[in-house]
């Protein structure tokens, strides 16, 4: 399964209030969409003013997502947060 690096681009957006984490994330997932969803699930917090579809990890203008080759992380296994370490067992 591919490894994805998600990098926040615009931390000034008020949508970041819906996330507990604002740094680079490394995620094993089948697709970019699945990686973004995993980030939203792992780092998200529910706020009445920000619906799930507006979550910052889903926004192309707020978070870059690129497939990483030779990441050093195992490519086998289920979808998972690989970094940061404090979120690896969600």
C-alpha positions in Angstrom: 0.0 0.0 0.0 1.3 3.5 -0.8 2.8 5.8 1.8 1.6 9.4 1.8 3.1 12.6 3.2 0.5 15.2 4.1 2.0 18.7 4.6 -0.1 21.6 5.9 0.2 24.7 3.7 -1.9 27.4 5.2 -2.1 27.2 9.0 -3.8 30.7 9.1 -7.1 29.2 8.0 -9.8 29.2 10.7 -10.6 25.6 9.5 -7.5 24.4 11.5 -9.6 24.8 14.6 -11.1 21.4 13.7 -7.8 19.6 14.0 -5.8 18.6 17.1 -2.6 18.3 15.0 -1.1 20.8 12.6 2.2 19.2 11.5 3.4 16.9 8.7 1.7 13.5 8.8 2.8 10.2 7.2 0.0 7.8 6.4 -0.2 4.3 4.8 -3.4 4.2 2.6 -4.5 2.9 -0.7 -5.3 6.4 -2.2 -4.8 10.1 -1.5 -8.4 10.3 -0.6 -8.1 7.5 2.0 -5.0 9.2 3.4 -6.8 12.5 3.9 -9.8 10.7 5.5 -7.4 8.8 7.9 -5.9 12.2 8.9 -9.3 13.7 9.4 -10.3 10.7 11.6 -7.1 10.7 13.6 -6.6 14.4 14.1 -10.1 15.8 13.9 -12.4 17.2 16.5 -16.0 18.0 16.0 -16.9 21.7 15.9 -20.5 22.8 15.1 -19.2 25.6 12.8 -17.0 23.3 10.6 -18.8 20.4 8.9 -16.8 17.2 8.1 -16.4 18.0 4.4 -14.7 21.3 5.3 -12.1 19.7 7.6 -8.6 21.1 6.8 -7.0 17.7 6.1 -9.5 17.2 3.2 -8.8 20.6 1.6 -6.3 20.7 -1.3 -5.5 24.3 -0.7 -4.7 23.7 3.0 -2.8 20.4 2.8 -0.5 19.0 0.2 -0.5 15.2 -0.2 2.2 13.4 -2.0 3.1 9.7 -2.4 6.5 8.9 -0.9 8.7 6.2 -2.2 11.5 4.6 0.0 9.9 6.1 3.1 11.4 3.5 5.4 7.9 2.7 6.7 6.3 -0.7 6.0 4.1 -0.7 2.9 2.2 -3.8 4.1 -0.7 -3.6 6.5 -4.0 -1.7 6.9 -4.5 2.0 6.5 -2.5 3.6 9.4 -1.1 6.8 10.7 2.7 6.2 10.7 3.8 9.7 12.0 3.5 11.5 14.2 4.1 8.7 16.7 1.5 9.9 19.2 -1.3 9.1 16.7 -0.1 5.7 15.4 -2.6 3.6 17.3 -5.9 5.3 16.4 
